[in-house]
Amino acid sequence: MAVFQSKKYRGVADAGSFAAKYRAMMAKHPFFLFGLPFMSIIVAGSFVLTPATAIRYERHDRKVRQLTRDEELGVNKGGRKVNIKDEYYKLAAKDLDDWDQKRVKRLAGENDGIL
């Protein structure tokens, strides 16, 4: 039985093309023609993405900032006074044992989930 050749057949049209020359040079110098450009793209990408990431975190820091002590004291001035006894008696005054479950009214044409 005949043994197949290990080299692929390349047509005459491919012989002078850039791809054929690159393929031949790649077989001789794989690091310089593939590894080095690949690693340089990775390193350059990290240098390009670092400022973009910094901008993202700076924008987030502008939105979320720590309050000073004076601002913190002024935040709660508009709220109502809470007395725990009043809250307890309001809850105790409600009849929590006597209640009915009611379905929420659906919009026209909306599926209500009843089979």
N, C-alpha and C positions, 0 to 999 in steps of 0.2 A: 504494500500500500504506500502511496506517495505521502511525503511529509510536506505540510504547508510551510510557506516562507513566513518568517517572523516579521518581516517588513511589510507594511501596507503599500498597496499600489497607489501611487500618486500620478495623476494624469499630466500630460505635457502642459496644459493650461495652468496648472498649479505650480509648476516648477519654478517660474520666475516671480511669483507673487510675494508680497510682503509676509503673508502668513507662513508660507513655506520656508522662507529665510529665517523667520522668527522661530519656527519649530526646530529647525536645524541648530540654531544658536542656543535654544533653550535646552537641548539635549547636552550641549557642551558646558553651559554655564547656568544651571538652574537657579542658584541663589541670586546672582546679579540681575537676572531678567524676570524673576518672579518673587523671590523672598525679600529682597531689598526694597522694591517698590511697595510691596504689601506692608512691610513693617513701617516704611516712611509714611504711608497713608494713615496707619493707626496712630503714630506719634503726632502727625500734623492734625489729625482729627481731635486728639485730646487737647491740643493747644487752642483749637478753634472753639471747642465746646466748653472750655473752662470759663471764659467770659460770659457765655450765654447762660450757664448755670448760675454764675454769680449774680447776674441781672435778675434771674428768677427768684433767688433767695432774698435779694435786696427789696424787690417788690413785695414779697410776702412780709418782710420785716416792717415795711411802711404801713401795711394794713394792720398787723398785729403788733402792738407796741405795749410796753409795760407802763401802767399808770403811776404817776407820782402820788405821794401820800395826800397832797391837797386835792387832787382830782378824785382819788379814791373816796375821800370823805364827802365830796360833793355829789357823788353818783347816787347815793341812797336817800337824798333829801326829798325827792319827789314821791317816794313810796308811802303807803299807809302804815300806821303803827299796828303791830300785831300783838295781840294779847292771847296767850295760849289757853287761858280759861274760856274766853269768849269763843274761840275756835272749837274747843271741846264741846261746849254746850250747844253751839249751832249744829254740830254733827249729831249730838245726842238727841236733839229735838226732832230730827228727821226720823220718819218711820222706815227703817231699812228692811223690815220683814215683809211689808206689804207693798209689792211693786209688780208691774206687768211688763213683760218684754214686748216691745213694739218694733215692727219692721220699719225701716227707713223707706219713705216714699221714693220710688224710682222715677227717672225722667221718662218721657214718652218714647217708646221704642227701645228702651234699655232692658236687657235681660235681668230679671229679678231673682234668678236662681231657683225658682220653684219648678219642679218637674211635673 
